[in-house]
Amino acid sequence: MKKILLVILVFLGVSVNAQQTPAPPQSEQVAIFGATAHIGNGEVIENCTIIFVDGKITAIGADLMAPTIGTMINAEGKHVYPGFIAPAKSLGLVEVDAVRASKDEDEIGDFIPHVRSIIAYNAESKVVESMRPNGVLLGQATPQGGRISGTSSIVQFDAWNWEDAAVKTDDGIHLNWPSLYRKGNTWQGEPNAFIPNKKYEEQVVEVKTFMENAKAYGMADSKETNLPYLAMQGLFDGSQRLYIHADGEKEMIDAVSLAKKSGIQHTVIVGGYRAHKIAAFLKERRIPVLVSETHALTKFDDDDYDFPYKLPKLLVEAGLLVGLQNESMANFQTRNLAFYAGQVVGQGMDKETALQLITGNTAKILGIDADYGTLEVGKSATLFISEGDALDMRTNQLSKAFIDGRDVSLETHQTKLWKRYMGKYEREVKSE
Protein backbone atom coordinates (compact mmCIF):
# COMPACT_ATOMS: atom_id res chain seq x y z
CA MET A 1 0.00 0.00 0.00
CA LYS A 2 2.88 2.36 0.82
CA LYS A 3 4.43 1.61 -2.57
CA ILE A 4 1.16 2.42 -4.34
CA LEU A 5 0.84 5.69 -2.42
CA LEU A 6 4.43 6.59 -3.31
CA VAL A 7 3.78 5.95 -7.01
CA ILE A 8 0.67 8.16 -6.88
CA LEU A 9 2.55 10.98 -5.18
CA VAL A 10 5.40 10.77 -7.69
CA PHE A 11 2.92 10.85 -10.56
CA LEU A 12 1.14 13.87 -9.11
CA GLY A 13 4.46 15.62 -8.55
CA VAL A 14 5.49 15.08 -12.17
CA SER A 15 2.10 16.35 -13.35
CA VAL A 16 2.39 19.52 -11.27
CA ASN A 17 5.93 20.21 -12.46
CA ALA A 18 4.88 19.69 -16.09
CA GLN A 19 2.06 22.22 -15.83
CA GLN A 20 2.71 25.44 -17.69
CA THR A 21 1.00 28.69 -16.86
CA PRO A 22 0.03 30.43 -20.10
CA ALA A 23 0.22 34.20 -20.24
CA PRO A 24 -3.01 36.15 -19.59
CA PRO A 25 -4.65 38.16 -22.40
CA GLN A 26 -3.06 41.49 -23.25
CA SER A 27 -4.50 44.05 -20.84
CA GLU A 28 -2.87 47.28 -21.96
CA GLN A 29 -1.22 48.82 -24.98
CA VAL A 30 2.37 47.73 -25.63
CA ALA A 31 4.89 49.74 -27.60
CA ILE A 32 8.32 48.47 -28.67
CA PHE A 33 10.57 51.27 -29.86
CA GLY A 34 14.07 51.74 -31.24
CA ALA A 35 14.33 48.24 -32.73
CA THR A 36 15.41 46.94 -36.10
CA ALA A 37 12.21 45.26 -37.32
CA HIS A 38 12.42 42.34 -39.74
CA ILE A 39 8.95 42.34 -41.25
CA GLY A 40 8.98 38.82 -42.72
CA ASN A 41 8.26 39.89 -46.29
CA GLY A 42 11.79 40.99 -47.18
CA GLU A 43 11.47 44.46 -45.66
CA VAL A 44 13.57 45.83 -42.79
CA ILE A 45 12.68 48.95 -40.78
CA GLU A 46 15.39 50.64 -38.72
CA ASN A 47 14.56 52.56 -35.54
CA CYS A 48 11.12 51.00 -35.67
CA THR A 49 8.23 51.44 -33.29
CA ILE A 50 5.64 48.67 -33.05
CA ILE A 51 2.40 49.25 -31.15
CA PHE A 52 -0.16 46.55 -30.42
CA VAL A 53 -3.47 46.48 -28.56
CA ASP A 54 -5.74 43.50 -27.78
CA GLY A 55 -3.32 41.18 -29.55
CA LYS A 56 -3.27 43.10 -32.85
CA ILE A 57 -0.62 45.38 -34.32
CA THR A 58 -2.09 48.87 -34.58
CA ALA A 59 0.95 50.81 -35.80
CA ILE A 60 4.42 50.07 -37.12
CA GLY A 61 7.00 52.31 -38.72
CA ALA A 62 10.21 54.29 -38.40
CA ASP A 63 10.37 57.28 -36.07
CA LEU A 64 6.77 57.00 -34.93
CA MET A 65 5.74 59.11 -31.98
CA ALA A 66 6.15 56.88 -28.92
CA PRO A 67 2.92 56.70 -26.91
CA THR A 68 2.77 57.80 -23.29
CA ILE A 69 0.38 55.12 -22.08
CA GLY A 70 0.72 51.40 -21.58
CA THR A 71 3.91 49.37 -21.49
CA MET A 72 6.99 50.84 -23.15
CA ILE A 73 9.82 48.49 -24.20
CA ASN A 74 13.13 50.04 -25.19
CA ALA A 75 14.61 47.77 -27.87
CA GLU A 76 17.43 50.00 -29.10
CA GLY A 77 20.18 47.89 -30.62
CA LYS A 78 17.86 44.84 -30.67
CA HIS A 79 15.87 43.09 -33.38
CA VAL A 80 12.18 42.26 -33.66
CA TYR A 81 10.90 39.32 -35.73
CA PRO A 82 7.53 37.73 -36.43
CA GLY A 83 7.12 34.41 -34.62
CA PHE A 84 8.67 31.51 -36.50
CA ILE A 85 6.32 28.79 -37.78
CA ALA A 86 7.13 25.06 -37.72
CA PRO A 87 5.06 23.11 -40.27
CA ALA A 88 4.58 19.35 -40.73
CA LYS A 89 5.68 18.35 -37.21
CA SER A 90 4.22 16.06 -34.57
CA LEU A 91 4.96 18.62 -31.84
CA GLY A 92 2.56 18.11 -28.97
CA LEU A 93 1.75 14.60 -30.19
CA VAL A 94 5.01 12.97 -29.07
CA GLU A 95 6.84 13.69 -25.84
CA VAL A 96 9.56 11.01 -25.66
CA ASP A 97 10.29 9.01 -28.81
CA ALA A 98 11.47 5.98 -26.82
CA VAL A 99 8.35 5.87 -24.62
CA ARG A 100 5.38 4.43 -26.49
CA ALA A 101 2.86 5.74 -23.95
CA SER A 102 3.89 9.32 -24.77
CA LYS A 103 3.43 8.92 -28.54
CA ASP A 104 0.08 9.80 -30.06
CA GLU A 105 1.06 10.71 -33.62
CA ASP A 106 -0.24 7.64 -35.43
CA GLU A 107 -3.41 5.55 -35.58
CA ILE A 108 -4.29 2.10 -36.89
CA GLY A 109 -5.19 2.09 -40.58
CA ASP A 110 -3.77 3.28 -43.89
CA PHE A 111 -6.52 5.66 -45.06
CA ILE A 112 -7.65 7.63 -42.01
CA PRO A 113 -8.21 11.30 -42.99
CA HIS A 114 -10.88 11.56 -40.29
CA VAL A 115 -8.29 11.21 -37.51
CA ARG A 116 -7.80 14.73 -36.09
CA SER A 117 -4.42 15.50 -34.60
CA ILE A 118 -5.73 18.53 -32.70
CA ILE A 119 -7.66 16.49 -30.11
CA ALA A 120 -4.44 14.65 -29.15
CA TYR A 121 -2.37 17.83 -28.90
CA ASN A 122 -0.67 18.19 -25.50
CA ALA A 123 -0.48 21.88 -24.65
CA GLU A 124 1.64 21.07 -21.58
CA SER A 125 4.40 19.38 -23.56
CA LYS A 126 7.89 20.28 -22.37
CA VAL A 127 9.12 19.80 -25.94
CA VAL A 128 6.65 22.40 -27.20
CA GLU A 129 7.62 24.72 -24.35
CA SER A 130 11.28 24.52 -25.44
CA MET A 131 10.48 26.02 -28.84
CA ARG A 132 9.70 29.50 -27.52
CA PRO A 133 13.21 30.62 -26.42
CA ASN A 134 14.36 30.27 -30.04
CA GLY A 135 11.41 32.20 -31.46
CA VAL A 136 9.35 29.24 -32.73
CA LEU A 137 5.88 30.32 -31.59
CA LEU A 138 3.53 28.52 -33.99
CA GLY A 139 3.40 25.03 -35.47
CA GLN A 140 1.36 22.58 -37.47
CA ALA A 141 0.47 19.53 -35.35
CA THR A 142 0.73 16.82 -37.98
CA PRO A 143 -0.22 13.14 -37.81
CA GLN A 144 2.22 10.51 -39.06
CA GLY A 145 2.08 7.01 -40.53
CA GLY A 146 -0.18 5.19 -42.98
CA ARG A 147 -0.98 6.30 -46.50
CA ILE A 148 -3.32 9.12 -45.49
CA SER A 149 -2.26 9.96 -41.93
CA GLY A 150 -5.11 12.21 -40.90
CA THR A 151 -5.85 15.89 -40.48
CA SER A 152 -3.43 18.49 -39.12
CA SER A 153 -4.17 21.71 -37.24
CA ILE A 154 -2.15 24.87 -36.63
CA VAL A 155 -1.49 25.82 -33.03
CA GLN A 156 0.25 28.49 -30.99
CA PHE A 157 2.73 27.39 -28.35
CA ASP A 158 1.32 28.89 -25.14
CA ALA A 159 -2.00 27.43 -24.11
CA TRP A 160 -3.95 25.65 -21.38
CA ASN A 161 -5.37 23.00 -23.70
CA TRP A 162 -5.84 22.18 -27.35
CA GLU A 163 -8.91 24.37 -27.67
CA ASP A 164 -6.92 27.41 -26.51
CA ALA A 165 -3.94 26.45 -28.67
CA ALA A 166 -5.85 26.10 -31.94
CA VAL A 167 -5.17 28.81 -34.52
CA LYS A 168 -6.64 26.95 -37.49
CA THR A 169 -8.26 23.58 -36.92
CA ASP A 170 -8.26 20.84 -39.56
CA ASP A 171 -6.24 22.93 -42.01
CA GLY A 172 -5.24 20.02 -44.24
CA ILE A 173 -4.92 16.31 -44.91
CA HIS A 174 -1.56 14.55 -45.16
CA LEU A 175 -0.86 11.99 -47.87
CA ASN A 176 2.31 9.89 -47.76
CA TRP A 177 2.78 9.19 -51.44
CA PRO A 178 4.18 5.75 -52.36
CA SER A 179 7.90 5.71 -53.13
CA LEU A 180 9.25 4.41 -56.43
CA TYR A 181 12.18 2.93 -54.55
CA ARG A 182 12.56 1.45 -51.09
CA LYS A 183 15.43 0.54 -48.83
CA GLY A 184 16.42 -3.13 -49.14
CA ASN A 185 15.68 -5.39 -46.18
CA THR A 186 18.95 -7.18 -45.41
CA TRP A 187 17.16 -9.56 -43.01
CA GLN A 188 15.28 -10.91 -46.02
CA GLY A 189 18.42 -11.25 -48.09
CA GLU A 190 17.92 -7.99 -50.01
CA PRO A 191 20.85 -5.65 -50.74
CA ASN A 192 21.56 -2.75 -48.39
CA ALA A 193 20.62 -0.21 -51.03
CA PHE A 194 17.61 1.38 -52.72
CA ILE A 195 15.71 -1.15 -54.79
CA PRO A 196 12.60 -0.76 -57.02
CA ASN A 197 9.26 -0.82 -55.23
CA LYS A 198 7.40 -3.42 -57.28
CA LYS A 199 4.11 -2.44 -55.65
CA TYR A 200 4.34 1.25 -56.62
CA GLU A 201 1.66 1.18 -59.34
CA GLU A 202 -0.63 -0.90 -57.16
CA GLN A 203 -0.25 1.55 -54.28
CA VAL A 204 -0.93 4.52 -56.57
CA VAL A 205 -4.14 2.85 -57.75
CA GLU A 206 -5.22 2.47 -54.12
CA VAL A 207 -4.77 6.20 -53.55
CA LYS A 208 -6.54 7.06 -56.81
CA THR A 209 -9.48 4.80 -55.99
CA PHE A 210 -9.83 6.31 -52.52
CA MET A 211 -9.79 9.85 -53.98
CA GLU A 212 -12.41 8.96 -56.59
CA ASN A 213 -14.68 7.31 -54.03
CA ALA A 214 -14.35 10.26 -51.65
CA LYS A 215 -15.25 12.72 -54.42
CA ALA A 216 -18.22 10.60 -55.52
CA TYR A 217 -19.39 10.39 -51.91
CA GLY A 218 -19.47 14.19 -51.69
CA MET A 219 -21.52 14.47 -54.88
CA ALA A 220 -24.15 11.91 -53.82
CA ASP A 221 -27.57 13.26 -52.83
CA SER A 222 -28.35 10.70 -50.16
CA LYS A 223 -25.70 8.70 -48.40
CA GLU A 224 -24.79 6.88 -45.23
CA THR A 225 -22.16 8.56 -43.09
CA ASN A 226 -18.65 7.49 -44.07
CA LEU A 227 -16.18 9.33 -41.83
CA PRO A 228 -13.04 8.89 -44.00
CA TYR A 229 -14.83 10.13 -47.14
CA LEU A 230 -16.59 12.90 -45.23
CA ALA A 231 -13.24 14.16 -43.91
CA MET A 232 -11.94 14.51 -47.48
CA GLN A 233 -14.61 16.96 -48.65
CA GLY A 234 -12.64 20.05 -47.61
CA LEU A 235 -10.07 19.19 -50.27
CA PHE A 236 -12.66 19.41 -53.02
CA ASP A 237 -14.39 22.60 -51.85
CA GLY A 238 -11.08 24.43 -51.26
CA SER A 239 -11.36 24.80 -47.49
CA GLN A 240 -8.45 22.44 -46.84
CA ARG A 241 -5.02 21.74 -48.30
CA LEU A 242 -3.60 18.43 -49.42
CA TYR A 243 -0.07 18.00 -48.08
CA ILE A 244 1.74 15.47 -50.24
CA HIS A 245 4.81 13.98 -48.59
CA ALA A 246 7.07 12.97 -51.47
CA ASP A 247 10.69 13.34 -52.57
CA GLY A 248 11.21 11.81 -56.05
CA GLU A 249 10.50 13.49 -59.39
CA LYS A 250 8.05 10.88 -60.68
CA GLU A 251 6.35 10.58 -57.32
CA MET A 252 5.73 14.33 -57.11
CA ILE A 253 4.53 14.55 -60.72
CA ASP A 254 2.17 11.60 -60.26
CA ALA A 255 0.82 12.98 -56.97
CA VAL A 256 0.26 16.53 -58.20
CA SER A 257 -1.32 15.29 -61.43
CA LEU A 258 -3.75 13.08 -59.50
CA ALA A 259 -4.63 15.92 -57.13
CA LYS A 260 -5.36 18.28 -60.02
CA LYS A 261 -7.38 15.64 -61.86
CA SER A 262 -9.39 15.00 -58.69
CA GLY A 263 -10.29 18.69 -58.42
CA ILE A 264 -8.24 19.37 -55.30
CA GLN A 265 -7.65 23.13 -55.24
CA HIS A 266 -4.73 23.55 -52.82
CA THR A 267 -1.76 21.17 -52.94
CA VAL A 268 1.54 21.42 -51.07
CA ILE A 269 4.66 19.27 -51.45
CA VAL A 270 6.30 18.30 -48.15
CA GLY A 271 9.89 17.09 -48.42
CA GLY A 272 10.60 17.74 -52.09
CA TYR A 273 14.15 16.40 -52.08
CA ARG A 274 14.18 16.32 -55.91
CA ALA A 275 11.83 19.27 -56.43
CA HIS A 276 14.55 21.29 -58.18
CA LYS A 277 14.47 18.73 -61.01
CA ILE A 278 10.80 19.51 -61.75
CA ALA A 279 10.73 23.16 -60.68
CA ALA A 280 9.13 24.30 -63.95
CA PHE A 281 6.33 21.74 -63.54
CA LEU A 282 5.64 22.88 -59.97
CA LYS A 283 5.85 26.58 -60.79
CA GLU A 284 3.39 26.27 -63.67
CA ARG A 285 0.88 24.64 -61.30
CA ARG A 286 1.67 27.01 -58.40
CA ILE A 287 2.63 24.20 -56.06
CA PRO A 288 4.56 25.41 -52.98
CA VAL A 289 7.18 23.27 -51.27
CA LEU A 290 7.87 22.77 -47.58
CA VAL A 291 11.43 21.61 -48.10
CA SER A 292 13.40 19.44 -45.69
CA GLU A 293 15.83 20.80 -43.11
CA THR A 294 19.20 22.03 -44.34
CA HIS A 295 21.20 20.36 -41.53
CA ALA A 296 21.17 16.93 -43.15
CA LEU A 297 23.28 14.44 -45.06
CA THR A 298 22.66 13.67 -48.72
CA LYS A 299 20.35 10.77 -49.60
CA PHE A 300 22.17 9.53 -52.69
CA ASP A 301 25.84 8.90 -53.45
CA ASP A 302 25.87 11.12 -56.54
CA ASP A 303 24.41 14.19 -54.76
CA ASP A 304 26.62 17.20 -54.14
CA TYR A 305 27.93 16.99 -50.58
CA ASP A 306 26.25 20.31 -49.77
CA PHE A 307 23.00 19.62 -51.64
CA PRO A 308 20.65 19.75 -48.59
CA TYR A 309 22.21 23.08 -47.57
CA LYS A 310 21.47 24.77 -50.87
CA LEU A 311 18.19 23.11 -51.96
CA PRO A 312 15.92 25.88 -50.58
CA LYS A 313 17.96 28.47 -52.50
CA LEU A 314 17.65 26.46 -55.72
CA LEU A 315 13.87 26.29 -55.34
CA VAL A 316 13.50 29.99 -54.51
CA GLU A 317 15.63 30.93 -57.52
CA ALA A 318 13.36 28.75 -59.65
CA GLY A 319 10.40 30.93 -58.63
CA LEU A 320 8.67 28.58 -56.18
CA LEU A 321 7.01 29.52 -52.90
CA VAL A 322 9.21 27.76 -50.34
CA GLY A 323 9.04 27.13 -46.61
CA LEU A 324 11.29 25.13 -44.29
CA GLN A 325 10.38 22.12 -42.14
CA ASN A 326 12.23 19.29 -40.41
CA GLU A 327 9.74 16.44 -40.53
CA SER A 328 12.40 13.73 -40.72
CA MET A 329 14.16 14.84 -37.52
CA ALA A 330 13.20 14.52 -33.85
CA ASN A 331 10.69 17.03 -32.50
CA PHE A 332 13.13 18.69 -30.12
CA GLN A 333 15.31 19.69 -33.07
CA THR A 334 12.54 21.94 -34.35
CA ARG A 335 13.94 24.61 -32.03
CA ASN A 336 16.78 24.87 -34.61
CA LEU A 337 14.39 26.00 -37.35
CA ALA A 338 15.90 29.49 -37.44
CA PHE A 339 19.36 28.06 -37.92
CA TYR A 340 18.23 25.96 -40.91
CA ALA A 341 17.29 29.27 -42.51
CA GLY A 342 20.63 30.71 -41.42
CA GLN A 343 22.38 27.84 -43.21
CA VAL A 344 20.74 28.94 -46.48
CA VAL A 345 22.18 32.42 -45.91
CA GLY A 346 25.56 30.71 -45.83
CA GLN A 347 24.81 29.38 -49.32
CA GLY A 348 24.32 32.90 -50.67
CA MET A 349 20.66 33.65 -50.04
CA ASP A 350 19.73 37.13 -48.86
CA LYS A 351 19.08 37.09 -45.10
CA GLU A 352 15.60 38.59 -45.31
CA THR A 353 14.63 36.13 -48.04
CA ALA A 354 15.86 33.30 -45.82
CA LEU A 355 13.75 34.69 -42.97
CA GLN A 356 10.66 34.42 -45.17
CA LEU A 357 11.22 30.65 -45.36
CA ILE A 358 10.11 30.35 -41.72
CA THR A 359 7.72 33.31 -41.46
CA GLY A 360 5.82 34.94 -44.34
CA ASN A 361 6.22 32.12 -46.86
CA THR A 362 5.20 29.40 -44.44
CA ALA A 363 2.17 31.44 -43.33
CA LYS A 364 1.06 31.69 -46.97
CA ILE A 365 1.58 27.98 -47.57
CA LEU A 366 -0.47 27.08 -44.48
CA GLY A 367 -3.16 29.64 -45.26
CA ILE A 368 -2.73 31.74 -42.10
CA ASP A 369 -1.03 34.76 -43.70
CA ALA A 370 -4.03 37.03 -43.03
CA ASP A 371 -3.05 37.00 -39.35
CA TYR A 372 0.48 35.61 -38.98
CA GLY A 373 3.88 35.49 -40.62
CA THR A 374 4.65 39.20 -41.01
CA LEU A 375 4.67 42.34 -38.87
CA GLU A 376 1.88 44.44 -40.37
CA VAL A 377 -0.99 46.56 -39.09
CA GLY A 378 -4.04 44.44 -38.39
CA LYS A 379 -2.12 41.22 -37.95
CA SER A 380 -1.54 39.28 -34.77
CA ALA A 381 1.11 40.59 -32.41
CA THR A 382 2.94 37.26 -32.47
CA LEU A 383 6.55 38.35 -32.38
CA PHE A 384 9.74 38.38 -30.34
CA ILE A 385 12.69 40.59 -29.46
CA SER A 386 16.19 39.18 -29.95
CA GLU A 387 19.46 40.64 -28.74
CA GLY A 388 20.97 39.91 -32.17
CA ASP A 389 20.51 38.05 -35.44
CA ALA A 390 17.78 35.44 -34.92
CA LEU A 391 19.18 33.23 -37.70
CA ASP A 392 22.54 32.97 -35.93
CA MET A 393 22.70 30.54 -33.00
CA ARG A 394 25.40 32.67 -31.34
CA THR A 395 23.32 35.84 -31.15
CA ASN A 396 19.68 34.69 -31.09
CA GLN A 397 19.07 35.57 -27.44
CA LEU A 398 15.41 36.35 -26.79
CA SER A 399 14.48 38.93 -24.19
CA LYS A 400 10.72 39.05 -24.91
CA ALA A 401 8.16 37.00 -26.83
CA PHE A 402 4.49 37.71 -27.48
CA ILE A 403 1.78 35.43 -28.86
CA ASP A 404 -1.38 37.28 -29.89
CA GLY A 405 -0.13 40.17 -27.74
CA ARG A 406 0.32 38.02 -24.64
CA ASP A 407 3.70 38.34 -22.91
CA VAL A 408 4.71 34.65 -22.83
CA SER A 409 7.28 33.06 -20.57
CA LEU A 410 10.68 32.08 -21.97
CA GLU A 411 11.32 29.73 -19.06
CA THR A 412 11.67 26.04 -19.95
CA HIS A 413 12.93 22.86 -18.37
CA GLN A 414 16.32 23.63 -19.96
CA THR A 415 16.57 27.16 -18.53
CA LYS A 416 15.65 25.84 -15.08
CA LEU A 417 18.42 23.26 -15.27
CA TRP A 418 20.86 25.87 -16.52
CA LYS A 419 20.14 28.16 -13.57
CA ARG A 420 20.29 25.26 -11.14
CA TYR A 421 23.69 24.01 -12.24
CA MET A 422 25.16 27.47 -12.77
CA GLY A 423 24.36 28.09 -9.11
CA LYS A 424 26.09 24.84 -8.20
CA TYR A 425 29.27 25.72 -10.06
CA GLU A 426 29.31 29.27 -8.70
CA ARG A 427 29.13 27.94 -5.13
CA GLU A 428 31.97 25.51 -5.84
CA VAL A 429 34.15 28.33 -7.19
CA LYS A 430 33.50 30.51 -4.13
CA SER A 431 34.33 27.66 -1.75
CA GLU A 432 37.76 27.06 -3.31
N, C-alpha and C positions, 0 to 999 in steps of 0.2 A: 504493500500500500504506500509506503514511504517513497519507493522508487517511482510509482505512478505519479504521486504528487510532485516529485522532483521534475519529472518529464514535463508535466503540465506547466509548472512554474517557469522552466527553461523556455518552453514554447511561447508562453505569454511574454516573457522578457524579450525574446527575439522579435515578436510581433510589435511590441511597443517601440523597440529601437529602430525597426524598419519604417515606422510611420513617419511620413513627411508632413509638414504643415505648409500647405500652399499659401501663397501670398493673398491678402484680402484685395477686393476690387479697388481700383484707383479712386482715392477720395478727394484729391485736390489736383489742381493744375501742376504739371511738371515742365520745367524748361531746362534744357541742356544747352549750354552756350560755350563758344570758343573752340569747338571741336572741328576736326577734319571729318566730314561726313561722306561716307562711301554709299551712294544711293542704291546700288544694286542693279542699275541699268547702264553702267558704264560711266556715269557722271560722278564727279567729286566736287564737293563744296567746302572751301576753306573758311575758317572762322565762322562756322555755321551755328545757327541757333535752331533747335528743334523743340517745339511746344506740343504737348499732347494733353488731352482732357478726356475723361471717361473712356480711356483705352484707344482713342483715335488721335492721329496726328492732325493738329489744327493749323500749324504754320511751320515752315522750314525754309531757311534761306541764309544768305551771308549778310552779316551786319544788321540783323533784325534788332529792333528795340527790345531789350530784355524786359520781361514783365516784372512787376513788383509784388505780385501775389503768388502764393503756392510755393512749391519746392524749387529751389534754384541749384543746379549742379554745374560747377565750374569744370569744364573738360578741356581747358587750354592745354595744348600739346598732346592731347589724346585723340582717339579715333572712334567714330560711331559707325556701326554696321547694322543692316537688317539681320534678324535672326536667321541662322543657317537652317536648311531643311534637309532632312535625311530620308530619301525615298527608298521603297522596296526593301525594308528591313523588318525583322521580327522583334524589334524593340518592344518591351512590355509583354511579349508573349513567351519569352525564354529568359530565365534568370541565371541558371547555371547549366551549361551545355552537358556536363557529365551527370547531372541529376535529373532523371526522367520525370520525377514528380513536379519539377519546376518548368517543364517544357509543354507549352500549349499552342504550338505553331502549326500542327498538322492534325488531320482527322483521317479516319478510315474511309477509303474510297478514292477513285481516280477522277471522277467528274462530280465535284461538289461545290459549285458556285454559290450555293445557298448558305455555306458556312461563313459566318460573319466574324472576322477577326476582332472587331471592336468589343464584343461582349466578353472576350477573354483578356482584354488589355488590362495589365496590372499597373495602375497609376502610382503604386508605392514601390515600384522596382528601383533597386539601388543602381542598376545598370542605366536606366533612363535618367535617374538623378545625376549621374556622372557626366551626362552630355552637356549640361548647362554651363559649367566653367569654361568650356571651349567654344561657347557661342551656338551650339546646336540646340535650338529651342523648339523645333517642330519636326515631326516625322510621319512616315506612312507605315502604320502597323500592318504588315503584310503576311498572309498565310504562306506556308511552304508545303511542298510535297504533292504527289499525285499529278495528274495531267492538267486539270483545272483545280487549283488549290483552294479557291474561295474568294471572298470579297474583302478588300482592304479598306481602311479608313485613315483619315489624316487627323493627327492629334497634336496637342501642345503639351510640353513636358513639365507642367506644374499643375497638378489637379488632385482632387480628393478621390475621384473615381472615373470610370470610363465615360460616364455621361458628361462630367465637367471637362474632361480632356478633349472630347470630340470637337474638331474644327469642321470636318466634312465627313459625314458617315457614308459608308458604302460607295466610295468614289470610283472604284473600278474592280474588275475581275482579272485574275492572274492565270495565264495559260503558259504552262511549261511545254514548249513545242518539242516534238520528238527530235532527237539528234541523228544526223546522217551517219555519224560514227560513234562508237562507244569504246570505253577502255576495256581491254582484254582481261578476262578473269583467269589468272594464272592457276588458281585452284582447280579449274576445269580443263587445264592443259592448253589454255589460249595464250598467245604471246603477250608480253607486258608492253603493249603498244595500242594505238588506236586502230580498231578494226571496223569494217562496214557493219552497220546495223541492218541486218537482213529484214527486220520487221518495220523499217521506216515507213514504207508505203502503206502497210496495214494500219499503223498507228495514226498516220495522217487521215486515212479514211474514217477512223473512229472519231477523230476531232471534227471532221467535215460533217459526218452523220449527226453528231450531237448538235452542231451549230444549226443544221437544217431543221432538225426536229424542234429545237428551241424556237426558231423563227416561226415555224408552222404553228406551234403551240400559241404564240402570241397573236397570230392572225385568226385563230379559230373563234367562232362566235360563242359556242358553249363548250365548256371543258371541265374536266376534273382537275383539282389542284395538283400540280406537279412542281414541287419546290425548286428542284434544279433548273427546270425550264423557266419558271417564273422569275428566278433570280437573274436570268440572262436578258430580260426584256429591256433593261436600261442601256444595254449595248446598242440595241436597234433603234431606240428613240432618242439617242444622243445624250442621255443623262449620266451615263457612265463611260469610262474608258476601258479598253482592252489592253492590258499590259502583257506583251508577248515576250517571254524569257527565251532568248535564242542568241546564238553566237555565229553560226556559219552562214555563208552567203545564200546557199540554196534554201536553208531552213528559213531565213528571214524573208526571202522572196516568196516562198510557198505560203508562209504564215500571213504576210501582209496581203497577198493576192486573195487568199481565202477570206480574210476579214473584209476586204473591199467588196468581194463578190457576195458576201453574206449581208451587206448593207450596214456594217458596223462603222459608225461615223468617226470615232476617235480611237486611234491605235498608237501605242507607244512600244518601242523596242527597249527591253531591259537586258543589259549585257552588251550585245552588239560588238563582240570582239573582232569580227570581220566586216563591220559596217562600212569602213572606209572603202572596201572593194565594191560596194554597191551604193555609194553615196548619191550618185545621180538618180538612181531608182527611188531612194528614200526621199530625196529632196523634191522630186516631181510629185510625189504623193503626200508631201508635207508630214512625214513621219518623224517625230522627235526620237532621240535616243538618250536613255539613262545609262551612260557608259560605266563600265566597271572601274574600280579604284585604280589609281596610278601606282600605288606601292605594291606591285605584284611582279611575279616572274612570268616569262613568256610561256605560252601553252604549246608551241610547236618549235621543233629544232631549227627550222629555217626562218623564224622570226628575228627581226633586229633585236639585239639584247635590250634596247631601251624602248621597245614598241609600246608596252603598257603605259610608259611615262608620257609618250607623245600622242597617243590615240585621240584623246579629247581635242587636241589642237588640230589634228588632221580632219576631224569631223566638223569642227567649227569653220575651218578654212574652206570646207566643201559646201558651206552654206546651210548646215543642219542646225536645228535647235537642240542643244546638248545640255544635259545635266549630269551630275556625278552621283554615284551610289557605290556601296561596297557590300552587295548582297552575298558574295562568296566568302566573306570574312566574318569572324566572330562579332557579336553585337557590340561588345565593349570597344572594339576598334573603330566604331562609328564616330567616337569623339575626335578622331583624326581626320574627319571629313575636310576641314579647312586646309589641312596640310597636303591632302591629295590635290586640291586646287593649287596650292603653292608649288607643288611639283611641276604642274603644267606651266607655271610662270618660268620655272627653270628650263623649260624646253622652248622658251621664246614667246609665249603668249603674254599679251598685255595683262597687267595685274587686275585691272578692273573688269576685263573680259573674263578672266579666270574666276573672279568673285561671282559673276553672274551664273557660273556653273552650279553654285550651291545656294543661290538666292533667287534672283529674278527669273532665270531660265527654268529652274525646277518648279517654281510657283506656277509658271505658265503651263508646263507639262502636266502638272497635277490638277490644274484648273482652279487654283486658289489665288491667282494673281490679282484679283479685284481687291483683296484684303491684305495679302502678305507678299513678301519677296523683295519689296523695294520701300524706300523711305519717301513717301509722298503724302500730301495732304489728303485726308479722308481714309487713309489706310490704317491698319492696326499698328499700334505702337509696340510692336514686337521687335526689339532691338537690344543692342548691348554696347557698352563702352569698353574699349580695350586700351591698355597703356601704349600699345604699339601696333605693328602690322599683324592683323588677325590671321593671315595666311602663313605666318612664320612662327614655328613652334617656340622659338626663343623669346619672342616679344609679345605673343598673344596672351596677355595677362588681363583678365577681366576685372573691372572694379564695380560694374553695375550691369544688371540684365533686367529687361522688362518683357513681360508677355501680356499682350493686350493691355498695356499700361500698368500692369501690376509689378511691383518691385520684388522680383523673385530672389530667393536665397541662392547663393553660390556655394553653400556648404554641402559637402558630400561625405561619404564614408572615407574617401581618400584624403580629403582635407582634414578630417578629424584625426586620422592616423598620423598625418604629417605633423600636426600640432602636438599630438601626444608624444611622438618620438623625438621631435625637436626639443621638447621640454626635458626629456630624459637625457639627451646628449648634452644640453646646456648645463644641467645639474652635475653631470659627470665632469665636465670641464672645470666648473667652479670648485669642485671638491679636490681637484688635483693640486 
